[in-house]
Amino acid sequence: MNPVSEDIKDKLVAGGIGTFATTSTSVWNIYIDDEPDQPDQTITIYDTSAGSPDRFLNHSRPLHKTPFQIRVRGNAYLATHNTIKSVETYLDQISTWVASGPDSADPDVNYESVFLDSGPFSLGKDATKRFIWVATFTAHRQEKP
């Protein structure tokens, strides 16, 4: 099973929210776990503590509750705020989907839902005066048989 950050990155790119690991100054650039100093407009996805999987009576396989955090950084307050709200709205609108495993030996994953846990909220500005917004989500996912 991929880290949740990989699958969420793929969904955000497919949804037109941003592009992955580019240095373009005209789009929002998506990174995983490593936010570079440049470009200024970044969306960074961080895997956080997952805890133990839950089992429900109607599931024969564990349903994993996997939290992750998204951090958006940009030069303009309103644009940065609007981007994290776009991420929130997009993740809230998608319901179930299947993410492919990293290789043929790894099973696909059913995503049942993604919920906003906290935020979005502002962290203020970084050392170079760029605005930062964060939000924490939980993905409910289950390996396919």
N, C-alpha and C positions, 0 to 999 in steps of 0.2 A: 504494500500500500504506500503510495506517495505521501510525503509530508503534505499536510493540508495547504501549505503555502504554494506548492507547485500547481495544485488543482485550481485554487482560487486565482492565481496568476493567469492560468489558461482561460478561465471564465471571463476575467476582466479584459483581457486582450480580445477575446472573441466578441465581447459586448461593446467594443469600441471605446472603452474607458481610457486606455493608454496602450503604449507599446512596450515590449520587454527589452530592458537593458540597452537602450539606445542613448545617444548623447544629444538628441535633438532638443532644440530650445523652443520648438513650436508645438510640442505635444507633451502630455504627461507620460513620464517614463517610469515603468514598473520594475522594481527590484525585489529580491528576496533576501531578507536577513542582513543585508549589507547596503546601507544607503550611502552612495558616494557623495563627495562634496559638490560635484557638478554632475549633471545639470541642476539648475535651481528647482525645476518642477519635477518632483518625484512622488511616487506612491510606493511605499515599502511595506512588504508583508512579513510579519514575524510570527513564527510558530511559538506558541506558549504551552504551558503545562496541560497535558491531556487528561490526566487522571485515569481511572480504570473504566473499562467499558461497562455499559449497562446491558442487562438482558431483560427482555420483555417476554411475556408468555407467548405472544404471537410471532416471535422471531427465533429462528433456530441458530442464528449467528449473532455475535455481540453487535450492538449498536453503539458505535463510538461517538462520544461527545468530545469534539476536538476544538478547543478555543484557538483563536488567532487574533492578532492585532494588525490594524492597518494605520499607517502614519502617512499623512500627506503634507508635503512641504512646498512652499511657493513664495514668490515675491509679493503677490497681491493678496491682501486679507480676504476679500470677497471671492476671488477666483479659487483660492485654497479651500475656503469653506464650501463653496459650491461643488468642488470636486469630491470632497469627502461625503457630502450629501448625495452626490450622484452614485458613488460607490455603495452607500447605504441603501439607496432606493433600488439600484440594480440587484444587489444581493438579496434584498427583500422580495423582489418580484419573481426571481427564479425559484421554482419549487424543486422537483426532483430532476436529477440528471445523473448520467453515468460518466465517471472519469476513468480513463484507461490507466492500467498499471504501467510502471516504467519499462517493463519488458514482458515478453510472452510468459515468463515464469511467474509473474506477479499478477494476481487477479485484479479484475476491474473493481471499482468501488461505486456503490449506489449512494448518492447524496440524497438524503430525505428532506433536509431543510437547512437553512442558515438563519440564525437569529442574532439580532443586535443585543449585546449584553450591556455595554455602557458607551456613552458618547453619542455622537461626536462631541468632543470638547477641545478647546484650544489649550495648547501648551505655551502660548506666547510666541516669542521669536528666538531663533538660534543666534549664535555669535555674529553672523553676518546679516542679521535683521530680516531673515526669511521667516514667514509665518508657518506654524506647525499645528496641525489638527490630528487627533487620533480617535479611533473607535475600536472597540473589542467585540468580536463576534464568536459564536459557537456554531460549528458545522456538525450536523448529525449524519453520520455516514456508516456504511456497512459493506464489508467485502462481499462480492458476489460469489456464489458457490462455484 
